[in-house]
């Protein structure tokens, strides 16, 4: 059985823009097979 740890932060940059960052780790408890994933992005809200 593996554990999954994720933390995400975001911040609004005005009315329609947001910047975000996420860090995730799959923990296997054996230090040899741990996997990390870091995502950074910019998103825009579209109003219709």
C-alpha positions in Angstrom: 0.0 0.0 0.0 1.3 3.4 -1.0 0.6 6.8 0.5 -0.2 10.0 -1.5 0.5 13.5 -0.2 -0.5 16.6 -2.1 -0.4 20.3 -1.3 -1.8 23.0 -3.6 -1.6 26.8 -3.4 -3.3 29.4 -5.6 -3.6 33.2 -5.8 -6.0 35.4 -7.7 -4.4 37.9 -10.0 -7.4 40.1 -10.7 -10.9 39.3 -11.8 -10.2 36.6 -14.3 -6.6 35.3 -13.7 -5.2 32.8 -11.2 -1.7 31.4 -10.7 -1.3 28.1 -9.0 1.3 25.6 -7.8 0.9 22.0 -6.7 3.3 19.5 -5.3 2.5 15.8 -4.9 4.4 12.8 -3.7 3.6 9.1 -3.9 5.3 7.5 -0.9 6.2 3.9 -1.0 8.0 3.8 2.4 11.1 2.4 0.7 12.8 5.7 -0.3 13.9 4.1 -3.6 10.6 4.3 -5.4 9.2 7.6 -4.2 7.8 9.8 -7.0 7.3 13.6 -7.0 5.2 15.8 -9.3 5.3 19.6 -9.3 2.9 21.6 -11.4 2.9 25.4 -11.8 0.3 27.1 -14.0 -1.7 30.2 -15.0 -5.4 29.9 -15.6 -8.0 32.3 -17.0 -11.7 32.3 -16.4 -13.8 32.9 -19.5 -17.2 34.5 -19.0 -19.9 33.8 -21.6 
